[in-house]
Amino acid sequence: MVTVKSSQKIFTDAEVVGLTGICLDHLHNFARSRHLGFLDRAAEAAGKQADQWLFTLSDLMVLVTLFPKCTH
């Protein structure tokens, strides 16, 4: 069970890691394979590498349901 503010619509990868207990590497790999989340396009437009993943509330619920917490 994950509790978030009803007003929060977008979550960073760091927030998702804290809420779900999934490590960052597993989160990125799982999100990439299931087409969840999206990269911060603003960074790419500014000429910087986009290393910030953003997730919607729907993405967060899918992650919580399908992926167990990391134990390492």
N, CA and C atoms as an extended XYZ file, in Angstrom:
216
Properties=species:S:1:pos:R:3:atomname:S:1:resname:S:1:resid:I:1 pbc="F F F"
N         0.840       -1.170        0.000 N   MET     1
C         0.000        0.000        0.000 CA  MET     1
C         0.891        1.240        0.000 C   MET     1
N         0.605        2.162       -0.906 N   VAL     2
C         1.361        3.402       -1.025 CA  VAL     2
C         0.397        4.558       -0.807 C   VAL     2
N         0.784        5.502        0.023 N   THR     3
C        -0.045        6.667        0.287 CA  THR     3
C         0.639        7.905       -0.266 C   THR     3
N        -0.071        8.635       -1.123 N   VAL     4
C         0.452        9.865       -1.712 CA  VAL     4
C        -0.611       10.950       -1.628 C   VAL     4
N        -0.187       12.198       -1.794 N   LYS     5
C        -1.126       13.315       -1.814 CA  LYS     5
C        -1.989       13.224       -3.077 C   LYS     5
N        -3.244       13.542       -2.956 N   SER     6
C        -4.128       13.487       -4.120 CA  SER     6
C        -3.760       14.532       -5.164 C   SER     6
N        -3.081       15.581       -4.768 N   SER     7
C        -2.700       16.634       -5.704 CA  SER     7
C        -1.443       16.296       -6.498 C   SER     7
N        -0.680       15.310       -6.062 N   GLN     8
C         0.563       14.972       -6.755 CA  GLN     8
C         0.271       14.055       -7.925 C   GLN     8
N         0.622       14.491       -9.120 N   LYS     9
C         0.326       13.744      -10.344 CA  LYS     9
C         1.566       13.119      -10.970 C   LYS     9
N         2.728       13.707      -10.716 N   ILE    10
C         3.980       13.243      -11.304 CA  ILE    10
C         4.975       12.962      -10.186 C   ILE    10
N         5.719       11.847      -10.336 N   PHE    11
C         6.692       11.428       -9.335 CA  PHE    11
C         8.041       11.228      -10.008 C   PHE    11
N         9.113       11.686       -9.359 N   THR    12
C        10.460       11.451       -9.882 CA  THR    12
C        10.862       10.016       -9.578 C   THR    12
N        11.916        9.558      -10.229 N   ASP    13
C        12.373        8.198       -9.967 CA  ASP    13
C        12.837        8.039       -8.523 C   ASP    13
N        13.419        9.089       -7.950 N   ALA    14
C        13.846        9.029       -6.547 CA  ALA    14
C        12.647        8.888       -5.610 C   ALA    14
N        11.562        9.588       -5.910 N   GLU    15
C        10.353        9.465       -5.092 CA  GLU    15
C         9.749        8.072       -5.208 C   GLU    15
N         9.743        7.525       -6.413 N   VAL    16
C         9.199        6.178       -6.631 CA  VAL    16
C        10.026        5.144       -5.881 C   VAL    16
N        11.345        5.292       -5.894 N   VAL    17
C        12.224        4.384       -5.147 CA  VAL    17
C        11.873        4.414       -3.668 C   VAL    17
N        11.687        5.601       -3.123 N   GLY    18
C        11.344        5.746       -1.710 CA  GLY    18
C         9.971        5.191       -1.370 C   GLY    18
N         9.021        5.353       -2.263 N   LEU    19
C         7.659        4.895       -2.002 CA  LEU    19
C         7.482        3.389       -2.170 C   LEU    19
N         8.193        2.809       -3.137 N   THR    20
C         7.969        1.400       -3.470 CA  THR    20
C         8.990        0.443       -2.877 C   THR    20
N        10.198        0.914       -2.598 N   GLY    21
C        11.246        0.029       -2.109 CA  GLY    21
C        11.971       -0.712       -3.224 C   GLY    21
N        11.739       -0.309       -4.461 N   ILE    22
C        12.425       -0.897       -5.613 CA  ILE    22
C        13.694       -0.093       -5.862 C   ILE    22
N        14.834       -0.767       -6.043 N   CYS    23
C        16.081       -0.036       -6.271 CA  CYS    23
C        16.045        0.652       -7.639 C   CYS    23
N        16.870        1.651       -7.807 N   LEU    24
C        16.863        2.481       -9.005 CA  LEU    24
C        17.153        1.679      -10.272 C   LEU    24
N        18.117        0.761      -10.210 N   ASP    25
C        18.439       -0.045      -11.398 CA  ASP    25
C        17.263       -0.911      -11.813 C   ASP    25
N        16.656       -1.594      -10.853 N   HIS    26
C        15.500       -2.430      -11.163 CA  HIS    26
C        14.328       -1.594      -11.663 C   HIS    26
N        14.139       -0.427      -11.066 N   LEU    27
C        13.058        0.456      -11.491 CA  LEU    27
C        13.230        0.860      -12.947 C   LEU    27
N        14.410        1.313      -13.326 N   HIS    28
C        14.649        1.739      -14.703 CA  HIS    28
C        14.505        0.576      -15.675 C   HIS    28
N        15.050       -0.577      -15.332 N   ASN    29
C        14.944       -1.742      -16.220 CA  ASN    29
C        13.498       -2.185      -16.395 C   ASN    29
N        12.745       -2.255      -15.304 N   PHE    30
C        11.353       -2.672      -15.362 CA  PHE    30
C        10.516       -1.647      -16.129 C   PHE    30
N        10.738       -0.381      -15.857 N   ALA    31
C         9.990        0.683      -16.542 CA  ALA    31
C        10.270        0.665      -18.039 C   ALA    31
N        11.515        0.441      -18.403 N   ARG    32
C        11.886        0.384      -19.818 CA  ARG    32
C        11.218       -0.803      -20.500 C   ARG    32
N        11.200       -1.959      -19.850 N   SER    33
C        10.625       -3.156      -20.465 CA  SER    33
C         9.104       -3.112      -20.532 C   SER    33
N         8.459       -2.392      -19.623 N   ARG    34
C         6.989       -2.314      -19.585 CA  ARG    34
C         6.456       -0.979      -20.118 C   ARG    34
N         7.352       -0.139      -20.632 N   HIS    35
C         6.980        1.167      -21.180 CA  HIS    35
C         6.246        2.027      -20.153 C   HIS    35
N         6.799        2.062      -18.949 N   LEU    36
C         6.271        2.907      -17.885 CA  LEU    36
C         7.168        4.127      -17.736 C   LEU    36
N         6.604        5.218      -17.261 N   GLY    37
C         7.396        6.410      -17.016 CA  GLY    37
C         7.839        7.075      -18.307 C   GLY    37
N         8.519        8.191      -18.149 N   PHE    38
C         9.062        8.909      -19.294 CA  PHE    38
C        10.246        9.735      -18.824 C   PHE    38
N        11.116       10.046      -19.753 N   LEU    39
C        12.301       10.841      -19.434 CA  LEU    39
C        11.942       12.307      -19.409 C   LEU    39
N        12.648       13.042      -18.620 N   ASP    40
C        12.443       14.484      -18.532 CA  ASP    40
C        12.936       15.118      -19.823 C   ASP    40
N        12.017       15.462      -20.699 N   ARG    41
C        12.358       16.008      -22.016 CA  ARG    41
C        12.908       17.433      -21.924 C   ARG    41
N        12.635       18.129      -20.865 N   ALA    42
C        13.142       19.494      -20.717 CA  ALA    42
C        14.666       19.501      -20.681 C   ALA    42
N        15.251       18.514      -20.059 N   ALA    43
C        16.713       18.434      -19.989 CA  ALA    43
C        17.299       18.200      -21.373 C   ALA    43
N        16.660       17.345      -22.164 N   GLU    44
C        17.146       17.095      -23.512 CA  GLU    44
C        17.059       18.366      -24.364 C   GLU    44
N        15.987       19.109      -24.210 N   ALA    45
C        15.816       20.342      -24.972 CA  ALA    45
C        16.877       21.371      -24.598 C   ALA    45
N        17.331       21.323      -23.370 N   ALA    46
C        18.351       22.262      -22.914 CA  ALA    46
C        19.759       21.811      -23.281 C   ALA    46
N        19.879       20.655      -23.934 N   GLY    47
C        21.174       20.165      -24.354 CA  GLY    47
C        21.884       19.320      -23.319 C   GLY    47
N        21.211       18.986      -22.254 N   LYS    48
C        21.792       18.143      -21.211 CA  LYS    48
C        21.239       16.732      -21.353 C   LYS    48
N        21.934       15.791      -20.768 N   GLN    49
C        21.460       14.410      -20.809 CA  GLN    49
C        20.265       14.245      -19.873 C   GLN    49
N        19.237       13.596      -20.388 N   ALA    50
C        18.034       13.360      -19.578 CA  ALA    50
C        18.266       12.128      -18.715 C   ALA    50
N        18.482       12.354      -17.427 N   ASP    51
C        18.693       11.232      -16.530 CA  ASP    51
C        17.596       11.145      -15.476 C   ASP    51
N        16.614       12.001      -15.567 N   GLN    52
C        15.515       12.043      -14.605 CA  GLN    52
C        14.292       11.372      -15.227 C   GLN    52
N        13.870       10.264      -14.631 N   TRP    53
C        12.659        9.597      -15.070 CA  TRP    53
C        11.495       10.156      -14.280 C   TRP    53
N        10.365       10.312      -14.936 N   LEU    54
C         9.148       10.781      -14.283 CA  LEU    54
C         8.062        9.721      -14.452 C   LEU    54
N         7.254        9.549      -13.418 N   PHE    55
C         6.206        8.532      -13.422 CA  PHE    55
C         4.879        9.150      -13.033 C   PHE    55
N         3.818        8.679      -13.662 N   THR    56
C         2.476        9.131      -13.300 CA  THR    56
C         1.973        8.277      -12.140 C   THR    56
N         0.848        8.672      -11.590 N   LEU    57
C         0.233        7.901      -10.516 CA  LEU    57
C        -0.148        6.509      -11.015 C   LEU    57
N        -0.612        6.402      -12.239 N   SER    58
C        -0.946        5.094      -12.822 CA  SER    58
C         0.284        4.205      -12.916 C   SER    58
N         1.408        4.781      -13.352 N   ASP    59
C         2.667        4.035      -13.418 CA  ASP    59
C         3.051        3.521      -12.028 C   ASP    59
N         2.904        4.375      -11.037 N   LEU    60
C         3.244        4.018       -9.661 CA  LEU    60
C         2.404        2.841       -9.184 C   LEU    60
N         1.125        2.850       -9.474 N   MET    61
C         0.244        1.757       -9.050 CA  MET    61
C         0.606        0.448       -9.749 C   MET    61
N         0.984        0.519      -11.008 N   VAL    62
C         1.426       -0.677      -11.732 CA  VAL    62
C         2.693       -1.227      -11.105 C   VAL    62
N         3.635       -0.362      -10.795 N   LEU    63
C         4.889       -0.793      -10.177 CA  LEU    63
C         4.651       -1.462       -8.830 C   LEU    63
N         3.808       -0.879       -8.023 N   VAL    64
C         3.529       -1.434       -6.697 CA  VAL    64
C         2.870       -2.801       -6.821 C   VAL    64
N         2.008       -2.953       -7.803 N   THR    65
C         1.275       -4.206       -7.981 CA  THR    65
C         2.147       -5.313       -8.564 C   THR    65
N         2.961       -4.992       -9.550 N   LEU    66
C         3.686       -6.026      -10.291 CA  LEU    66
C         5.104       -6.308       -9.824 C   LEU    66
N         5.734       -5.373       -9.138 N   PHE    67
C         7.148       -5.552       -8.796 CA  PHE    67
C         7.323       -5.568       -7.292 C   PHE    67
N         7.936       -6.628       -6.770 N   PRO    68
C         8.153       -6.708       -5.310 CA  PRO    68
C         9.291       -5.786       -4.872 C   PRO    68
N         9.326       -5.476       -3.594 N   LYS    69
C        10.414       -4.667       -3.034 CA  LYS    69
C        11.732       -5.406       -3.212 C   LYS    69
N        12.787       -4.656       -3.423 N   CYS    70
C        14.122       -5.250       -3.543 CA  CYS    70
C        14.621       -5.641       -2.147 C   CYS    70
N        15.330       -6.754       -2.078 N   THR    71
C        15.832       -7.230       -0.801 CA  THR    71
C        17.349       -7.136       -0.692 C   THR    71
N        17.978       -6.526       -1.684 N   HIS    72
C        19.450       -6.404       -1.632 CA  HIS    72
C        19.889       -5.056       -1.190 C   HIS    72
